[in-house]
Amino acid sequence: MKVPKETVRMYKLNSKEEVAIIGGFDIRRNDGVIATISFCQESI
């Protein structure tokens, strides 16, 4: 499922650091766990 670009989710990397994921795609497993995939495109 595609997530709107306005959606921002915060994920913990460890006990001290978090990362913001903007937009992306959600994949839901049968047990309910959700993974978010986000791509960064940079132009030179």
N, C-alpha and C positions, 0 to 999 in steps of 0.2 A: 504494500500500500504506500503510495507516495504521500509524504508529509509536506504540508504547505511551507513555503520559504520563511514565513513569519514565525513558525514554531521553533522555539529554542529549548533544548533539553540540556540539563547539567548532569554529567556522569562523573563519578569518583574514579580517579586513577589509582589512588592509594588513600591513606588516612589524612594526608595534608593537601592533596592536589585535586582539582576538578577541571573538567574540560567542557566547553559549550559546543553542542552539535546543533547546527542550524539546518532545518529542512532535512532532506535525505529520503531514504526508503526504509520502511519497517518490515521485518520478517518475524512472524510469530510461530513459535514451535507448538507442537501438540500439547505440551505441558504448560503453555501459557507464557513462557519466557519470550521477551521481545528483544530483537537485535535491531539497531539502527545503522544503516550504511549511508555514508555521506561522501561525496566526491568533491575535491577541490580542483578547480581549473584555473591555471595561471597562464597568461600569455606573455611572450617575450617581445 
